[in-house]
Amino acid sequence: SPMKWRRLVRAAITRRWSPVDLVHASQSYSTTTHNNQNSSTLTNSRLGRTVPPMKWRQWLLRPSLWVALASILAYWDEDALRGHFIYDDDGSIRLNPVVNGQAPWTEIFTRDFWGTPMKDVKSHKSFRPITTLSFRLNWKLFPLSPEEQGDKVPGEDRTRGTYSFHVVNVALHGIVSGLVTEVSWFIFPDGGPEDIIAQIVTGFVFGLHPVHCEAVSNVTSRGELFMSFFFLLAFLSYASKIHSGRQPEKSFNSFAAIYIYPWICMALSLFSKEQGASTLITLVVYDFLHNHFSLIKLYQSIRQGKERAIAFVRRAVVLALETLIVCGWRYWLNGETKPDFIFDQNPAGFAVDRFTRAFSVTWVYCLYIRDAVYPQYLSVDWSGKSIPLITEPSDTRALGVLALWCISALSFLSMIIDVPSRYSLRMRFYRTAFLNAFTAFLFCPFLLSSNIFVTVGLMKGDRVIYLPLMGFCLVEAMAVRSMCSPPRSNFARQFTSWHDNSVAKICHAALVLQALLFCRKVHERNIAWSDPLRLWMSAYEINPTSFHTMYNCGYNLSLEKRFQEAEQVMRPIGSADVDSTTTTFVYAMILQNLERCDEALPLVDRALEVVEDRRVKGGARNSDESTARAESNLLVAKSFCVTDLKEKGKALYKAVQTDPSNDYAMQQAKALNDMLEQDPRMREMMRTH
């Protein structure tokens, strides 16, 4: 009642409660709810009295709400929200027949993420109908301008349609950040001020971390956001029933919260992005660590016939069967063909030598950790030779790999054997919190991107650690909690005043500085993702050795008519023997604009020979359509460097004949024909020859 609320406020004033005490009071109702105490009042042991539920006031004080708002504001930039479709957005949205309405929406369930039928040999096998359906709704409710759809209409607002796509991504990121904060309650559940601070730190570090820019600012990466959303919902449903340590009550609500809702969320997470397959694995790992601590202790409990241990095994078996059913269905949808990945996409994963593969793949993990701690070297592309492989034991990077293996081995060993009884409850708490962070929220969500069980189509990508970064955030929050907690030992209590005043203040100042630096980097990356040239220029500064980065940077520079810079960037990969025939075509056009056709023609002739070799070789990547388009484009490039009208006409005629669907070749041939029609002397000269 209002009277009781006024009494609470007066008590806060007279007892000089700190803001943390008030936040603690606001969360007490949540604490009783998580422990299945269905009561209309809340009890705060720290305050020593019973207070009424705060209803909407309680929600205003929840850390998750403010974390969600801060995460949204960090990405709310008009220039970024109205940015272009970029990178893979053309393939996943603008040219996707299911998204743009050229195919019925029901074909979402028979086509892959890029609009190719799943049974097609060229299919990427990335089946994400939840994400694709959200794109379809975006397209339907907020149509793109004619220019965005490919029709050049002067005066049209180019960003009218992209705005809604970006807004949905930013809103989803805010919701996921709020859910991360709610989930952290189950890792830091005591309700003291240090636990509330740990929850806030977890949420804010996750929501403001710059490594998330690729997942949030790139529309195509919406699958990461949906996958994380359903993943966290499954965890909240499951953990709310098993967190108390007691046997869940035998009711339909408990059964649904443990078995049905998580299964549904796991399926939705998997069909948003493939990494969602590990959802139920995380639940089992958390259940095990929270209620049984070690495999030896669990084994002893099972031998003693304890119902709590037997119930855990029963839950684990059911969740494992549910995972196998959904994953088996998902695997069956792939058909009889596999994704057509190539070595240059993931050299570490496709390395033949076992030593090279093991050390190089693990070194990529080390780079992810570096990005989590120091997110300075962020790039959109790490393919090809971007990350040198570790081929020799003498490579100094092998020390980092061995250190990571040792930490991982000790962590998994700690899950097998219990800590000695002489360890305090506080040390046991930190052990459980660290293992949950490392195994349940870092290792499990990252499992399908780790190249351990399957080789994926990328060597390193910021987007794949969107949800696994939560494990790092929990570890940082645990460190902050340990520094902000009051000392427990008699020796430490002698320095209590120094600890409370100095260490806590330094810790808080460091967190504020970290948040400011993260916001600055988020703004920088967010703006970069709004424009193709900015994105690839920043990528080229960080990673100048990637052929893919060189191509895209040079191509976008040429679109801005900065041909001299584009030529310098693409010079190392201009030959078809170095990279692809598409790269040679773009480089030849750049040389033509610089009036250096004498250099372009030999490159084009060699590229045409490579196209013939590809046609003979065959395969999914050398289909008749792709080789015809490559040859047609090269013939167009050749026509620009030919001065003789007869040879120019022959080249363009052959380009159109080779690929009649090549609009660019048709345009150039039509332009030449119009020029001849307007000049009778040239037309007569062509007839004579």
N, C-alpha and C positions, 0 to 999 in steps of 0.2 A: 504494500500500500504506500501512498505518498508519505504518510506519517513515518512509516518504518524507513523509507528511503531518506527522509530528512534526518532521522536518528543516526543512520549510517554516516551521513555527511558530517553531522556534528561530532560523532565519534572519531572520524578521520581527522577533524580539525583539532580536537582536544588531545588525541593521542599522537598527533603529528605523524600520521602515516605518510610514508613516501609514495611517489607515483608507482613504484614497483609494488607496494602493498595494495594499492587500489587495483592495479592490473591483476595481482594475485587473487583478490577478492572476486573480480569479474570472471576469472577462469575457474573458480571453485565449482560452479554449477556444471561446467564442462567436465571437471574431474569426476564428480559424482555420476554423471551420465555415462562416462567411459567405463566406470566400475559397476554399471548396472544397478545403481542405487536410485530407484525411481522415487524421488522425493520432491516435494514442492518447495523445500528450503535447501540452502546450501550451508555447509559448515566449513569454516576456515580455521584450521587448527592454529595457524600463526596468529590470527586475530583473537582467538579465544572466545568467539561467540557465534551464534547462528544468525545469518542475514538472509533476507528474501532474495529470490532470483531477480536479476536486473532487466530481464527481457531485452528490449531493444538497446538499452544502455549498455548491457553486457556485450552485445555485438559490436557496439562502437568502440569498445576497449579491447577487442580481440586483436592480437598481433597480426593474425592472418589477413584481416581486412586492410590494415595499413600497409602490409607488405604487398598485397595485390595492387593497391592504388599506386604505391611507389614504383612498382614494376611497370605498370602501364604508363605512368608519367615519364619514366626514363626513355621510353621509345616513342612518346607522342611528339613527333616533329612533323610539321606540315609538309616540309620538303620530302621527307622520307616516306610519309604516308601517301603522297601523291607521286611517288617515284615510278619509274618504268617497270614493266615486266622485264626480268633480267635473268641471265644464265639459263637455267632449265625451264623457266616459266613458259616459254613458247611451246615446248613439247608437252608439258603437263597440263597446260590450261588453254592457251590460245589456239593451238593446232590440234588439240585433243577432241576427236569427234563426239565423244560422250559428254564433254564439258560444254562445247560450243553449240550443241543441239543438232549436229549433223547426224547423230545416231540416237536412238531411243534411250532414255535414262536407264531402262532395264538392262542394257548391255554393260552397265557398270559391273555386273556380276559375271561377265564373260570376257572382259578385256582387262589388260594390265593397267598400271598407273599411267602409262603414256598413250593409251588408247589402242594398242595393238592387241588383237585376239590372243588369249592365253595359249591357244593351241598352235599359234604361228611359230615357226622356227626362229623368227626374228624377235620374239617377245622377250622383254627384259625379266619377266616372271615376278615383277613387283606388284602383287595383287593387293590394292589398298582401297577397297570400295567406300569405306567411311570417308576418307580424305577426298576421294574423287567426287563423292556425292556432295560434300560441302562446297567444292569448287562449282559444281553444277548449280547449286542453289545461289551461290554468289553471282554467277553469270546470269541466272534467270531473274533474280530480284534487282540486281544493279547492272544492267547491260553495259557492255563496253562501247566506247565510241567507234564510229566506222573506221577511223584511222587505226585504232588498236586492233580491229578485226582484220586489217589488211587493206581497207579501202581508203585511199588518201583523200580526205575532204578538208579543204582549207578552212581554218577558223574553228575546227572542232577541238574540244577540250580533250587532250590526249590522256589526262589522268583521271577522268571522270569515273571510269570503271575500276581502275586499279586501287583506288582509295578504299573501297569496301573490302577488298581482299586483304589489304594490309591491316585495316582496323580489326578484322576478325582474328588475324594472327596475334596482334598485340593484346587483344582482350583475352584470348586463350592463354597467353603467357602469364597475364596477371592472375587468372584463375589457378593455373598450375602452381605459381609461386605461393599463392594462398594455401593451396592444398599441401604443398611441401611443408609449410609452417605448421599446419594441423598435424601432419604425420610426425613431425619432430617431437610432438608432445609424447608420443609413445616411446621415444628414446630418452627423453628427459622428463619423466612423469611426476616427480616429487611435488612440484608446485611451488618450490621456494623461489626467491628472487633470482638466484643464479640459473635456475632452470628456465624461467621466463626469458631471461637474457639470452640463454642458449637457443631457445626457439626463435627469438627475434633475429639473432645473428644468422641462423640457418636460412630463414626466409629471405632476409635482405641480401645476403651474399649470393644466394641462388638467383634471385630476381634481378640483381644488378650486374651479374657477372658478364663481362664483354664476350666471352666465348659463346654465349647464347645468341649473338647477333645473327649468325647464319641461319639458325632455326627460326628466329622471330621475324627478321627483316626480309628473308627470302621466302616468298609465298609458297614455293614448291615444297619447302620443309615443314609445312603444316602437319604432315604425318607425325613428326616428332612430338608436336604439341598434343595432338589427339591421343597418341599412344601413351604419353605421360599422364594425361588427364584420366583415362580409364584405368591405367596402372595404379594410380594413387587412390582412386575410388575403391578399387578392389581391396587394397591394403586397409583402408579405413573401415570398410565393412567387416573384414576378417578380424582385424586387431581389436575392434571394439568388443568382441565377444570372448577373446582368449587372453586379453591383456591382464586381467585381474589375477590370473594364476589358478583360479578355481575352475571346476568343470562347468562349461556353459550349460545353462538351464535347458531342459528338454522341451522345446517348443518349436513351432514352425518358424518363428522369427529368428531364433538362433540358428536353426538348420539352414534357412535361406541366407542369413548373413555370412555363414561359414562356407557353404557349398554352392549355392545357386548364384547369388549376386556376384561373388568374385569370378565364377566361371563365365558369366555373361560379360563382365567387364574385361576379362582376359581375352575373350573372343573379339570383342570390339577393339581392344588394344592391338591385337594381332592383325586385324583387318584395317587398322589405321597405319601401322608400320610393323614390319616383321619382328622387330625387337620385342614387341609385346608378348611374344611366346614365353618369355621368362617370368611373367607376372606371378603365376602361382608358385614358382620356385622360390621367389622372394618371400612369399607368405610362409612357406614351410621353414625356410632358414630363420626368419624372425621368430616364429613359434618355437623352434628348437632352442635358439640362443636365449630367448626370454624366459622360458619355462624349464629348460633342462640343462643349459650351460655347457655340457660336454657330452661327447658320445659315450664315454665310459660311464658317466653318471646315468645317462639314459639307459644304457645296457643293464646296469645294476638295478635300476627301477623296474625294467621289464622283467628281469629274472625274479624280482620280489613280488611281481604281480600287481604293481601299483596301477590303479585305474587311470591316473593322470598320464602316465607314460604310454599305456596301451591306447588311450584315446588319441594321443598325439600320433602314434603310428597309424591308427585308423584314418585320421585326417590326412596325413601325408600320402597314404596309398590312394585315397579317393581323389585328392588334388592331382596326383601324378597321372591317374587314369584320365581325368578331365583334360589335362595338358596333352596327353598322347592322342586323345580323340580329336581335339581341335587341330593340333599340329599335323596329324595324319590326314585330315580333311584338306588342310592347306597344302600339304605336299602333293596330294592327289590332283589338286587344281592345276599344278604345274604341267601336267601332261607328261608326255614321253621325252620331252627335250629339256635341256638345262640352259641356264642363262649363258649367253655368249660373252664372257669376259675375256680380256686379253692381258698379256703380261704387263704392258705399260700402265695399265690402270692400277695395278697393285704388285709391283716387283717383289716386295717382301713376302707377300702371301703366296705368290707363284714361284718362288725360288725353289730350284730342284735340290740343291745341297741342304741337308738337314741342319747343319750348323748355321749356315747363312739364314735359313728361314727362321729358326728358333730365336737367334739373337737379334735379327733385324726386326721381326715382328714385335719382340719385347721392347726393343728400342723405341718403337712407335708409341708404346704405352708410356715410356719415360717422357716422351715429348708431350703427350697429353697431360701428364702430371705437371710438366713445366708450364703449359698453357693455363692450367688451373691455378698455379701459384703466381705466375708472372705472365699475364695475357698480353704480351707485347708483339709476339710474332704470329699473328693471325692472318691466314690467307685462305682464299676460296679454293685453291688447287694445290695438291701435293702429289701429283701423279708423276710417272716416269722417273727421271733421275733427281727428283727434288730432294729425296732423303737417301743419301748413299747407303748401300747395304754393308752390313758388317760381315766381312768374308774371312777375316783372320783373327785369331785369339789375341793378337798383339794390339788390336784396335782399342784405344783408351775408352771408347764408349761401352765396351764389354763390362767394365767395372760397374757402370750404372745398371746394366742389365742384371749382373750378379747380385747387386744390392737389392734390386726389386724382387728378384727370386727369393732371396733370404727373408725379406719382410713378409712375402706371401706365404712362404713355407712355415714361418713361425706363427703366422695368423691361423693357418689351417691346422697346424699342430695344436694350437691352443684350443681349437674346437674339439679336438679328440680327447685331450687330457685336461682335467680340471685344475684350477690354480690351487696351490697349497692352502691348507686351512689357516695358516698364520697370516694370510693376507687379509686386510681390513675389508669391510663392506664397501668402502669408498673405492678401493682398488678393483674390487669385483665389478662394481658399477661401471667404471671406466673401461674395463676389459670388455664387458658386454656391449657397451655403447660403441667402442671402436670396431668390434667384430661385426656388429650390425651395420655400421657405416661402410665397412670395407667389403663385406661379403654380400649382404642383402641389398644394399642400395648402390654399390659401385660395381662389383663384379657381376652380379646376376643380370642387371639391365644391359651390361656391356657384352654379355656372353656371345651373342650372335654377331657382333661386330668385331670380335677379337681375333678372327682368323684361326681359332682353335679347332672348331668342329667343321666349319665351312669356310671356303675362301671367298671373301666378299669383293665387290667391284670397285673398291677404293682403298688406297693405302692409309690415308689419314683425312679426316673430315671433322670440322668442329661440331657439326650437327649431330653426329652419332654419340657424343658425350653429353647431350642435353640433359637427360635424366640421370645418367651415372654421375654427373657432377654433384648431385645431391649427397653422395657419399663423402666427397671432399668437403662440402659445406658442413656436414655433421661433424667431421673431424675438427674443422676449425672452431665450430661452436663448442665442442668438447674442450678444446684447449682454452678458449675464452672462459668457459665455466670453471675450469680448474684454477685459473688465475684470479677469478672474481669471487671464488668461494672462500669463506673464512677458514683460516688454518685450523687443523685438527690436533696436531701434536703439541705437547707441552713446550718443546723447544720453539716451535713456530709461533706459539701464542705470545712469546716474549716480544715478537716483532709485529704484533697484530696491527697496531696503529700505522706503522709504516706500510704494511701490506694493504690495508684498507684504503689508505690515502694515496699512496704512490703507484703501486702496481695496477690497481683498478683504474686510476686516472690515465696512466700510460696506455693501458689496454683499450680504454674507451676512446682516447685520442687516436690511437692507431686504427681503430674501426672506422672512425669518422673520416680519417685520411683515406683509408681503403675505399670507402663508399664514394668519396669525391673523385678519386682516380678512376674507379670503375665507371662512374657516370660520364666522365670525360671521354673514356675510351669507347663506351657504348654509343655516345653521340657521334664520334668519329666513324665507327664501323657502320652505324645506322645510316649515316649520310652516304657512305661509300656504296652501300647496297641499294641506294636509290638511283644510281646512274651507272651504266655499264663501263664507261671509260674510267670513272673514279675507282670502280671496283677492281678492274684489271690493272690499272696503274699502281694501286696499292699492293696488289698481289705480286706484280713484277718487282716492286721495291723489296719485298720480303723474300720472294722466291724466284730469282731471275734465271734459274737453271731448268725450269719446267718447260717443255715444248708446248704444252697446252696453254700455259700462261703466256708464253711469247706470242703464240698465234692470236689469242683473243685480245691481248694488249695491242698488237700491231693492227689487227683488223679494226678495232674501235678507233684507233688513231687515224686510220685511213678514212673512216667514215666522217671524221672531223676535218678531213683534207690536210692533216698534218703528216704528209707523205715522207718527209725527210726523217722524222722521228720513227715513223712506222717501219721504214726500211732498215734503220739501225737495229730495231728490236727484232725483226724477223730475218735478218741476214743469216744467222747461224742455222736456220731451219728452212731456208728457201728451196733447197733441192728436195725432190721427191725421194731420193735415196736416204735422206735424213729423217724426214717426217712423212707427211701424207701428200697426195696429189691436190687435195683441197688447199693445203698451205701453199703449195707451189702456185696455184691459180691466184690466190690473194696477193702473194709476193710479186708475181708477174704483173698484175694490174697496178701495183704500187710503182714498180719500175717503169711501166708505161707512162704513168702520170709524171714521173721524174724525167721522161724522155731518155730512158736508158734501155731501149728495146733490144739493143745488141746483146745485153746481158739476159734479157727476159726470154728471147726465143730459144736458146739452147736449153734452158730450164724447162720450158714448155714441151719441147720435143722429147726430152728425157722422161718427163712426167707421162706423156702419151704412151711411151714404151712400158712404163710401170703399170699403166691401166690395162694394157694388153696382157701383161703377166698376171695381173689379178684376175682378169676374165678367164684365163686358162686355169688358174688355181682353183677358182670357185669357192664355195662356202657361203655361210650366212652373211658375212660381212662383205663378200664380193659378188653379190647378186647382180643380175642383169640390170636392174633399175639403178643401183648405186654406181656401177661402172659406166653406164650410159650417161648418167648425169655428170660424172667426173670428166669423161671425154668431151661432152658437149661444152662444159664450162672452159676447159682448156682450149678448145677450138675457138671459142669467143675471144679468149685472151690473146690467142695467136693472131686473130683478125685485126686486133687493135694495133699490132706491131708490123702489119704488112702494108706496104705503101701501094703495091700494085692492086688496082681495083678488081682485076680478074681473080687474083689469089684471095683477096678479102672476101669476094662473093662466094668463092668455092668453100672457104673455111666456115662462113656463116651458114651456107646451105647445108653443109655436112653436119654442123652443130645442131640445126633444127631437125634434120633427118635422123640423127642419132638419138635425140631425146625430144620428141615433139611437145612434151609437157614442161620443158624448160622455158619459162616465161622470159627470162633474161635474154636467152638466145633469140627468141621470137621478136623481142623489142629491138635488138640490134639489127636483125635482118630486115625488119620493117623500116627502121630508120635509114638503112642503106638503100632500100628500094624507093623510099620517098625522095631521097636525095637524087637518085637517078631519074625519077619521073620529072623532077623540077629542072633538070639540066639535060637537054636533048643531046648535047655533044658528048657528055659522059655515057649516056645510054647507047649512042651510036658506037662509041669506042668499045663498050662492053660487047656489043653484037659483033663487031669486027674481030675481036679476039676470041 
